[in-house]
Amino acid sequence: MAINPEGSLTGPTGEIRHFSRRAFVALASDTSRCFICGISAAGCQFNDEHVIPDWLLRRFCLHSRRITLPNGHQLMYGRYTLRCCKSCNSLLGRNIETPISQLFVEDFHATVENLRANSPTLLYQWLCLLFIKLHLKDREMRVDPDTRNESVQISEIYDWEGLHHIHSVARAAHSGAKIDDSVPGTTFVFEMKPELEEFDLGSQSDYSTILVRIGSVGIVSVLNDCGFVGPMVGEYLSHISGPMSAIQLREVAARLAYGNKLLTNRPAFWSELEREGILTIQSRLPASGERGEVDKAELGHLIAFTCGPLLMRSSTTEPEEKILQLQRGEIQFLYRDDGSFIQD
């Protein structure tokens, strides 16, 4: 093993086992390189890795439908892809996507049992991969999609150094890194109501939080908190007493993201090379999960930002007014005034 000039750990043939922060930031700005191994497109055969896995596109017949991007622009799901070398694309399919796809079946309870029977690091690694692909794709997207106007790319507003850890987890199948049991973040799995749209995917970039709906299963995960957000929101979410709607899942995602924002003592992450050449992604946990005070308006704005797009596409009356009410903290979608869970 050796350290290259960028500070990355390299293997016997020069392959990058672990990207340094500086090297990852450079990689994140270079669309000509494989986002997993870092090799240049000039050096090997490349193909397209679907940002949203092909097995999900096929399961929900999404290839010819359109996804709405962060800038409001729409793109066909089948063309929502990321450049990746052929070798890494095959590796991701074999080691992550195929095993994960086999866990998600039509029945919610059977899926939960499948998830429990497998290592939680597989789900965590897959969620990190989804999250980092979403953000790397934004290198190609302008903040203002109107090409008549000057605009930076969406990716230019991201804190790439802050996403270094998530990338390290996402590429563990390539690096061979083990993920220590202390590393995975807070993750909640919910039963979803039958609805017309059975797939949803979203992220809170600043707070490293992702949500994904796959049929009857809704998942929300904080990727960089080592589980400290869970106790902050667990009691509040414990009153959910039935299947959730899509907009309720989005509200939960906003609340977990806000909980992550409030953490003042944060975990630290690093990769450690053991004597046997085994690379391990480790974490140092804070002594306590101290948090800041809740700002009702700040939380309301985050919920409105997360739920607003669904409201605007729904048949609800006066969606703009409901968004303003969310921002002021006057309404929510989880509980009634008496504290009972909203199921209708």
RODO-2510 file (C-alpha; in nm, 4 decimals, decimal comma):
residues 344
     n   res          X          Y          Z
     1     m     0,0000     0,0000     0,0000
     2     a     0,1136     0,3558    -0,0667
     3     i    -0,0045     0,7167    -0,0376
     4     n    -0,0185     0,9043    -0,3682
     5     p     0,0469     1,2807    -0,4104
     6     e    -0,3223     1,3592    -0,3494
     7     g    -0,3113     1,1804    -0,0153
     8     s    -0,5162     0,8807    -0,1290
     9     l    -0,4376     0,5236    -0,0304
    10     t    -0,3437     0,3133    -0,3325
    11     g    -0,3091    -0,0602    -0,3842
    12     p    -0,0339    -0,2686    -0,5461
    13     t    -0,1389    -0,1815    -0,9034
    14     g    -0,2063     0,1850    -0,8321
    15     e    -0,5805     0,1469    -0,7809
    16     i    -0,7315     0,3846    -0,5265
    17     r    -0,8364     0,1989    -0,2127
    18     h    -0,9419     0,5156    -0,0318
    19     f    -0,9838     0,8691    -0,1684
    20     s    -0,8511     1,1495     0,0489
    21     r    -1,0934     1,4370     0,0997
    22     r    -0,8952     1,6525    -0,1418
    23     a    -0,8928     1,3761    -0,4023
    24     f    -1,2663     1,3149    -0,3636
    25     v    -1,3478     1,6836    -0,4130
    26     a    -1,1395     1,6764    -0,7316
    27     l    -1,3187     1,3611    -0,8463
    28     a    -1,6593     1,5161    -0,7780
    29     s    -1,5799     1,8034    -1,0152
    30     d    -1,4587     1,5818    -1,3008
    31     t    -1,7325     1,4180    -1,5085
    32     s    -1,4764     1,2383    -1,7268
    33     r    -1,3818     0,9933    -1,4508
    34     c    -1,5588     0,6916    -1,3041
    35     f    -1,7252     0,8031    -0,9812
    36     i    -1,6340     0,4755    -0,8094
    37     c    -1,2731     0,3935    -0,9017
    38     g    -1,1688     0,7314    -1,0425
    39     i    -1,0266     0,6013    -1,3714
    40     s    -1,0422     0,8330    -1,6731
    41     a    -1,2803     0,7558    -1,9576
    42     a    -0,9764     0,7596    -2,1854
    43     g    -0,8317     0,4605    -2,0036
    44     c    -1,1087     0,1999    -2,0287
    45     q    -1,4588     0,1238    -2,1512
    46     f    -1,7392     0,3277    -1,9942
    47     n    -2,1147     0,2835    -1,9900
    48     d    -2,4070     0,4419    -1,8083
    49     e    -2,5042     0,3625    -1,4504
    50     h    -2,8682     0,4466    -1,3808
    51     v    -2,8943     0,6946    -1,0949
    52     i    -3,2142     0,5181    -0,9952
    53     p    -3,1388     0,1452    -1,0260
    54     d    -3,2641    -0,0319    -1,3358
    55     w    -3,4465    -0,2934    -1,1260
    56     l    -3,6613    -0,0163    -0,9754
    57     l    -3,7242     0,1408    -1,3160
    58     r    -3,8418    -0,1955    -1,4458
    59     r    -4,0480    -0,2810    -1,1380
    60     f    -4,2475     0,0429    -1,1589
    61     c    -4,2364     0,0889    -1,5395
    62     l    -4,0492     0,4181    -1,5073
    63     h    -3,8077     0,4131    -1,8035
    64     s    -4,0273     0,6293    -2,0268
    65     r    -4,1681     0,8468    -1,7476
    66     r    -4,0119     1,1715    -1,6257
    67     i    -3,8373     1,2676    -1,3048
    68     t    -3,8513     1,6269    -1,1800
    69     l    -3,5004     1,7500    -1,0985
    70     p    -3,4024     1,9966    -0,8218
    71     n    -3,4109     2,2871    -1,0702
    72     g    -3,7643     2,1986    -1,1849
    73     h    -3,6434     2,0546    -1,5165
    74     q    -3,7775     1,7130    -1,6165
    75     l    -3,5795     1,4221    -1,7600
    76     m    -3,6804     1,0719    -1,8612
    77     y    -3,5929     0,8200    -1,5916
    78     g    -3,4257     0,5953    -1,8482
    79     r    -3,1859     0,8766    -1,9416
    80     y    -3,1121     0,9772    -1,5832
    81     t    -2,7703     0,8159    -1,5811
    82     l    -2,4167     0,8687    -1,4566
    83     r    -2,0932     0,7855    -1,6370
    84     c    -1,9232     0,4831    -1,4834
    85     c    -1,6579     0,2412    -1,6012
    86     k    -1,7952    -0,0923    -1,7192
    87     s    -1,6088    -0,2868    -1,4512
    88     c    -1,7461    -0,0803    -1,1616
    89     n    -2,0954    -0,0792    -1,3098
    90     s    -2,0926    -0,4591    -1,3154
    91     l    -1,9480    -0,4698    -0,9631
    92     l    -2,2221    -0,2450    -0,8231
    93     g    -2,4882    -0,4582    -0,9874
    94     r    -2,3431    -0,7833    -0,8589
    95     n    -2,2531    -0,6790    -0,5031
    96     i    -2,5201    -0,4209    -0,4183
    97     e    -2,8149    -0,3855    -0,6572
    98     t    -2,8942    -0,7529    -0,7114
    99     p    -2,8805    -0,8463    -0,3395
   100     i    -3,0870    -0,5394    -0,2440
   101     s    -3,3483    -0,5984    -0,5145
   102     q    -3,4097    -0,9475    -0,3756
   103     l    -3,4981    -0,8067    -0,0330
   104     f    -3,7826    -0,5857    -0,1550
   105     v    -4,0877    -0,7975    -0,2280
   106     e    -4,4515    -0,6989    -0,2690
   107     d    -4,5521    -0,7747     0,0900
   108     f    -4,4369    -0,5188     0,3486
   109     h    -4,3911    -0,7633     0,6365
   110     a    -4,1939    -1,0075     0,4213
   111     t    -3,9661    -0,7217     0,3133
   112     v    -3,9094    -0,6216     0,6747
   113     e    -3,8162    -0,9789     0,7614
   114     n    -3,5750    -0,9869     0,4669
   115     l    -3,4118    -0,6638     0,5844
   116     r    -3,3804    -0,7947     0,9397
   117     a    -3,2254    -1,1202     0,8200
   118     n    -2,9500    -0,9374     0,6348
   119     s    -2,6696    -0,7150     0,7574
   120     p    -2,7894    -0,3554     0,8064
   121     t    -2,4734    -0,2370     0,6346
   122     l    -2,6027    -0,3615     0,2964
   123     l    -2,9081    -0,1339     0,3117
   124     y    -2,6937     0,1506     0,4457
   125     q    -2,4387     0,1109     0,1685
   126     w    -2,7149     0,1077    -0,0949
   127     l    -2,8730     0,4245     0,0460
   128     c    -2,5325     0,5968     0,0451
   129     l    -2,4852     0,4910    -0,3180
   130     l    -2,8265     0,6315    -0,4149
   131     f    -2,7548     0,9575    -0,2320
   132     i    -2,4116     1,0160    -0,3850
   133     k    -2,5356     0,9348    -0,7367
   134     l    -2,8169     1,1882    -0,7033
   135     h    -2,5670     1,4569    -0,6106
   136     l    -2,3000     1,3677    -0,8647
   137     k    -2,5615     1,3803    -1,1399
   138     d    -2,6236     1,7438    -1,0459
   139     r    -2,2828     1,8272    -1,1937
   140     e    -2,4663     1,8236    -1,5263
   141     m    -2,7630     2,0345    -1,4120
   142     r    -2,7825     2,4122    -1,4025
   143     v    -2,9493     2,5901    -1,1107
   144     d    -3,1409     2,7867    -1,3749
   145     p    -3,2376     2,5465    -1,6545
   146     d    -3,3022     2,8399    -1,8902
   147     t    -2,9862     2,8422    -2,1032
   148     r    -3,0461     3,2066    -2,1959
   149     n    -2,9455     3,3036    -1,8429
   150     e    -2,6116     3,2707    -1,6686
   151     s    -2,6147     2,9948    -1,4101
   152     v    -2,3854     2,7738    -1,2058
   153     q    -2,4326     2,3990    -1,1896
   154     i    -2,6399     2,2678    -0,8984
   155     s    -2,3387     2,0693    -0,7758
   156     e    -2,1433     2,3885    -0,7165
   157     i    -2,3557     2,4704    -0,4125
   158     y    -2,2870     2,1352    -0,2412
   159     d    -2,0391     2,0834     0,0412
   160     w    -1,8447     1,8032    -0,1251
   161     e    -1,6053     1,7622     0,1659
   162     g    -1,9084     1,6891     0,3805
   163     l    -2,0097     1,4102     0,1397
   164     h    -1,6699     1,2372     0,1480
   165     h    -1,7788     0,9800     0,4052
   166     i    -2,0947     0,8886     0,2115
   167     h    -1,8877     0,8342    -0,1030
   168     s    -1,6440     0,6120     0,0903
   169     v    -1,9337     0,3914     0,2028
   170     a    -2,0920     0,3897    -0,1447
   171     r    -1,7715     0,2567    -0,3044
   172     a    -1,6932    -0,0036    -0,0361
   173     a    -1,7734    -0,2811    -0,2830
   174     h    -1,4779    -0,1589    -0,4897
   175     s    -1,2375    -0,0713    -0,2074
   176     g    -1,3142    -0,3887    -0,0150
   177     a    -1,3692    -0,1803     0,2972
   178     k    -1,5583    -0,3224     0,5921
   179     i    -1,8137    -0,0901     0,7499
   180     d    -1,7928    -0,0890     1,1276
   181     d    -2,1214    -0,1566     1,3091
   182     s    -2,1063     0,1911     1,4673
   183     v    -2,1205     0,3686     1,1298
   184     p    -2,4751     0,3202     0,9850
   185     g    -2,7139     0,6054     1,0498
   186     t    -3,0662     0,6365     1,1839
   187     t    -3,3041     0,4434     0,9582
   188     f    -3,6807     0,4038     0,9854
   189     v    -3,8890     0,1620     0,7780
   190     f    -4,2611     0,2295     0,7380
   191     e    -4,5569     0,0548     0,5800
   192     m    -4,7058     0,2654     0,3001
   193     k    -5,0672     0,3023     0,1898
   194     p    -5,1634     0,1794    -0,1562
   195     e    -5,1461     0,4866    -0,3813
   196     l    -5,1343     0,5626    -0,7515
   197     e    -4,7625     0,6462    -0,7330
   198     e    -4,5731     0,3633    -0,5654
   199     f    -4,2222     0,5020    -0,6074
   200     d    -4,0669     0,8124    -0,4550
   201     l    -3,7112     0,9282    -0,3975
   202     g    -3,5795     1,2446    -0,2395
   203     s    -3,2915     1,3827    -0,0405
   204     q    -3,2026     1,6670     0,1915
   205     s    -2,8570     1,7557     0,0636
   206     d    -2,7477     1,9778     0,3517
   207     y    -2,8496     1,7232     0,6132
   208     s    -2,7422     1,3951     0,4456
   209     t    -3,0927     1,2481     0,4624
   210     i    -3,2613     1,0307     0,2013
   211     l    -3,6096     0,8862     0,1549
   212     v    -3,7162     0,6141    -0,0839
   213     r    -4,0533     0,4529    -0,1358
   214     i    -4,0636     0,1099    -0,2970
   215     g    -4,4240    -0,0040    -0,3198
   216     s    -4,5519    -0,0852     0,0290
   217     v    -4,2191     0,0068     0,1941
   218     g    -4,1035     0,3570     0,2856
   219     i    -3,7515     0,4175     0,4154
   220     v    -3,5988     0,7331     0,5616
   221     s    -3,2346     0,7387     0,6639
   222     v    -2,9845     0,9886     0,8019
   223     l    -2,6491     0,8838     0,6601
   224     n    -2,3976     1,0594     0,8849
   225     d    -2,5373     1,0578     1,2393
   226     c    -2,4415     0,7059     1,3639
   227     g    -2,7942     0,6673     1,4981
   228     f    -2,8022     0,9769     1,7219
   229     v    -3,1073     1,1294     1,5511
   230     g    -3,3178     0,8198     1,6256
   231     p    -3,3695     0,8876     1,9977
   232     m    -3,4461     1,2534     1,9214
   233     v    -3,7455     1,1692     1,7011
   234     g    -3,8299     0,8143     1,8083
   235     e    -4,0915     0,9030     2,0688
   236     y    -4,2604     1,1496     1,8327
   237     l    -4,2777     0,8941     1,5522
   238     s    -4,3895     0,6126     1,7849
   239     h    -4,7508     0,7330     1,7601
   240     i    -4,7699     0,6431     1,3913
   241     s    -5,0288     0,3664     1,4098
   242     g    -5,0930     0,2640     1,0516
   243     p    -4,9704     0,2753     0,6919
   244     m    -4,8405     0,6141     0,5797
   245     s    -4,9092     0,8285     0,2752
   246     a    -4,6409     0,9661     0,0463
   247     i    -4,6678     1,3146     0,1919
   248     q    -4,6442     1,1781     0,5485
   249     l    -4,3225     0,9978     0,4539
   250     r    -4,1848     1,3249     0,3232
   251     e    -4,2723     1,5014     0,6462
   252     v    -4,0877     1,2320     0,8407
   253     a    -3,7846     1,2835     0,6164
   254     a    -3,7904     1,6566     0,6886
   255     r    -3,8117     1,5951     1,0628
   256     l    -3,5164     1,3529     1,0574
   257     a    -3,3151     1,5956     0,8458
   258     y    -3,3899     1,8735     1,0939
   259     g    -3,2895     1,6491     1,3825
   260     n    -2,9570     1,5946     1,2076
   261     k    -2,9150     1,9689     1,1729
   262     l    -2,9678     2,0131     1,5474
   263     l    -2,6894     1,7703     1,6462
   264     t    -2,4110     1,9790     1,7974
   265     n    -2,1726     1,6946     1,8922
   266     r    -2,1223     1,5063     1,5663
   267     p    -1,9613     1,1712     1,4899
   268     a    -1,6250     1,1664     1,3128
   269     f    -1,5493     0,9187     1,0331
   270     w    -1,2255     0,7805     0,8926
   271     s    -1,0891     0,4778     0,7090
   272     e    -0,8306     0,2642     0,8857
   273     l    -0,5909     0,0158     0,7265
   274     e    -0,5249    -0,2847     0,9454
   275     r    -0,2097    -0,4963     0,9353
   276     e    -0,3670    -0,7630     0,7193
   277     g    -0,4427    -0,5011     0,4526
   278     i    -0,8099    -0,4831     0,5499
   279     l    -0,9628    -0,1376     0,5130
   280     t    -1,2308    -0,0484     0,7688
   281     i    -1,4610     0,2550     0,7754
   282     q    -1,4746     0,3606     1,1400
   283     s    -1,6528     0,6223     1,3454
   284     r    -1,5794     0,8078     1,6659
   285     l    -1,9015     0,8673     1,8560
   286     p    -1,9543     1,1820     2,0635
   287     a    -1,9888     1,1398     2,4383
   288     s    -2,3430     1,2719     2,4199
   289     g    -2,5942     1,3598     2,1532
   290     e    -2,6308     1,7249     2,2499
   291     r    -2,8617     1,9224     2,0285
   292     g    -2,9722     2,2752     1,9619
   293     e    -3,3138     2,4199     2,0296
   294     v    -3,5996     2,3598     1,7882
   295     d    -3,6953     2,6648     1,5816
   296     k    -4,0578     2,6061     1,4853
   297     a    -4,0418     2,8292     1,1778
   298     e    -3,7153     2,6753     1,0600
   299     l    -3,8606     2,3257     1,0909
   300     g    -4,1793     2,4418     0,9186
   301     h    -3,9859     2,5766     0,6213
   302     l    -3,7995     2,2470     0,5862
   303     i    -4,1253     2,0482     0,5942
   304     a    -4,2778     2,2854     0,3383
   305     f    -3,9734     2,2527     0,1130
   306     t    -3,9916     1,8728     0,1296
   307     c    -4,3690     1,8327     0,0966
   308     g    -4,4395     2,1320    -0,1286
   309     p    -4,3756     1,9586    -0,4630
   310     l    -4,6255     1,6829    -0,3771
   311     l    -4,8817     1,9394    -0,2674
   312     m    -4,8454     2,1338    -0,5907
   313     r    -4,9046     1,8167    -0,7959
   314     s    -5,1997     1,7027    -0,5827
   315     s    -5,5712     1,7734    -0,6163
   316     t    -5,5810     1,9572    -0,2821
   317     t    -5,7414     2,2991    -0,2823
   318     e    -5,5213     2,6069    -0,2341
   319     p    -5,1857     2,4234    -0,2170
   320     e    -4,9952     2,7535    -0,1964
   321     e    -5,1818     2,8467     0,1211
   322     k    -5,1093     2,5061     0,2748
   323     i    -4,7393     2,5532     0,2013
   324     l    -4,7487     2,8861     0,3849
   325     q    -4,9263     2,7179     0,6771
   326     l    -4,6554     2,4511     0,6860
   327     q    -4,3888     2,7201     0,6923
   328     r    -4,5576     2,8851     0,9902
   329     g    -4,5932     2,5504     1,1694
   330     e    -4,9721     2,5747     1,1699
   331     i    -5,0433     2,2396     1,0058
   332     q    -4,8793     1,9009     0,9618
   333     f    -4,9697     1,5701     0,8002
   334     l    -4,8850     1,3167     1,0713
   335     y    -5,1090     1,3939     1,3698
   336     r    -5,4358     1,5633     1,4521
   337     d    -5,4619     1,8236     1,7270
   338     d    -5,5495     1,5479     1,9776
   339     g    -5,2285     1,3621     1,8895
   340     s    -5,3929     1,0791     1,6962
   341     f    -5,2337     0,9592     1,3746
   342     i    -5,4025     1,0824     1,0545
   343     q    -5,5030     0,7755     0,8537
   344     d    -5,7582     0,9158     0,6102
***
